Amino acid sequence: MPIKSYVLHCEENSKKELLKELHKLSECEVIPAQNHEIIIVVTDTESEESDTKIYNQLLEMKGLKHLSLVSGFDAK
């Protein structure tokens, strides 16, 4: 099962809306920074297919300025 963590950089004044959309995703934990326009997302998926689906959903989110993969682990 793939486990990955991402740092999401938000566009200016879009953090709240982006957080709402992120909380709709299953297999994710969302951790917003208190003093910056960034959000940490940790995914824990059952398959590579689910992992790819979440990654693509993240890329398409409105208000996302930049997405960085910080760490990835696949427990097979």
DRENPAPA-980015 format. One record per atom (N, C-alpha, C): y negated, x negated, z. Coordinates in steps of 0.1 Angstrom, whole numbers, padded with zeros to 4 digits, always signed. Layout:
DRENPAPA-980015
YXZ
...
This chain:
DRENPAPA-980015
+0012-0008+0000
+0000+0000+0000
-0012-0009+0000
-0021-0007-0010
-0034-0015-0010
-0044-0011+0000
-0049-0021+0007
-0060-0019+0016
-0071-0028+0012
-0083-0022+0010
-0094-0030+0004
-0107-0026+0012
-0116-0035+0013
-0129-0032+0019
-0140-0036+0009
-0150-0027+0009
-0161-0029-0001
-0175-0028+0007
-0185-0035+0001
-0198-0033+0006
-0206-0026-0005
-0212-0015-0002
-0219-0007-0012
-0234-0008-0009
-0242-0012-0018
-0256-0013-0017
-0262-0001-0024
-0270+0006-0016
-0276+0019-0021
-0289+0017-0028
-0292+0026-0037
-0305+0026-0043
-0314+0031-0032
-0327+0028-0034
-0337+0032-0024
-0337+0047-0021
-0337+0050-0008
-0337+0064-0003
-0325+0073-0008
-0314+0067-0010
-0302+0074-0015
-0290+0073-0005
-0292+0066+0006
-0281+0064+0015
-0275+0077+0021
-0283+0086+0025
-0278+0099+0031
-0269+0106+0021
-0274+0108+0009
-0266+0115-0002
-0253+0108-0005
-0254+0094-0006
-0242+0086-0009
-0232+0088+0002
-0237+0088+0015
-0227+0090+0026
-0220+0103+0025
-0227+0114+0022
-0221+0127+0020
-0210+0126+0010
-0212+0120-0001
-0202+0119-0011
-0190+0111-0007
-0193+0100+0000
-0182+0091+0004
-0173+0098+0015
-0179+0106+0023
-0171+0113+0033
-0161+0123+0027
-0163+0127+0015
-0154+0136+0008
-0142+0129+0003
-0142+0116+0002
-0130+0109-0003
-0119+0108+0008
-0107+0110+0004
-0096+0108+0013
-0092+0093+0012
-0084+0089+0022
-0079+0075+0022
-0090+0064+0024
-0102+0069+0029
-0113+0059+0031
-0119+0061+0045
-0124+0049+0050
-0132+0050+0062
-0146+0045+0058
-0156+0052+0062
-0170+0049+0058
-0178+0045+0071
-0184+0033+0070
-0192+0027+0081
-0206+0024+0076
-0216+0032+0079
-0230+0029+0074
-0236+0018+0083
-0244+0009+0077
-0252+0000+0085
-0263+0008+0092
-0267+0003+0104
-0278+0010+0111
-0292+0006+0106
-0294-0006+0101
-0307-0010+0098
-0309-0015+0083
-0299-0012+0074
-0300-0017+0060
-0295-0006+0051
-0298-0007+0039
-0293+0003+0029
-0279-0001+0024
-0270-0004+0033
-0256-0007+0029
-0246+0001+0036
-0235+0002+0030
-0224+0010+0036
-0211+0002+0034
-0203+0002+0044
-0189-0005+0043
-0179+0006+0041
-0170+0004+0031
-0160+0014+0028
-0147+0006+0029
-0137+0011+0037
-0124+0006+0038
-0114+0016+0032
-0106+0012+0022
-0097+0021+0016
-0083+0017+0020
-0074+0027+0022
-0060+0025+0026
-0052+0035+0018
-0047+0031+0006
-0041+0040-0003
-0026+0038-0003
-0019+0048-0009
-0004+0048-0009
+0001+0041-0022
-0008+0039-0032
-0003+0033-0044
-0014+0027-0052
-0011+0018-0062
-0021+0012-0070
-0029+0023-0078
-0022+0033-0082
-0028+0044-0089
-0039+0051-0081
-0036+0054-0068
-0046+0060-0059
-0058+0050-0056
-0054+0037-0055
-0065+0027-0053
-0074+0027-0065
-0069+0027-0077
-0077+0026-0089
-0086+0039-0090
-0080+0050-0086
-0087+0063-0087
-0100+0062-0077
-0098+0058-0065
-0109+0057-0055
-0119+0047-0060
-0115+0035-0066
-0124+0025-0071
-0133+0031-0082
-0127+0038-0091
-0134+0045-0102
-0144+0055-0096
-0140+0063-0086
-0149+0073-0080
-0161+0066-0073
-0158+0055-0067
-0169+0047-0061
-0179+0043-0071
-0174+0037-0082
-0183+0032-0093
-0192+0043-0099
-0187+0056-0099
-0194+0067-0105
-0204+0074-0096
-0204+0070-0083
-0213+0077-0074
-0228+0075-0076
-0235+0086-0075
-0249+0086-0077
-0255+0080-0065
-0265+0071-0067
-0272+0064-0056
-0266+0050-0053
-0255+0047-0060
-0249+0034-0058
-0256+0023-0067
-0261+0013-0060
-0268+0002-0068
-0258-0009-0071
-0250-0013-0062
-0240-0024-0064
-0228-0022-0055
-0217-0026-0060
-0204-0025-0052
-0198-0038-0052
-0194-0044-0040
-0187-0057-0039
-0174-0055-0032
-0163-0060-0038
-0151-0061-0031
-0151-0072-0021
-0149-0070-0008
-0150-0080+0002
-0136-0086+0005
-0126-0077+0005
-0113-0081+0009
-0102-0072+0003
-0091-0077-0001
-0080-0069-0006
-0067-0074-0001
-0058-0064+0002
-0045-0068+0007
-0035-0057+0002
-0024-0062-0003
-0014-0052-0008
+0000-0055+0000
+0003-0046+0008
+0016-0047+0016
+0027-0040+0009
+0035-0048+0002
+0046-0042-0006
+0059-0045+0001
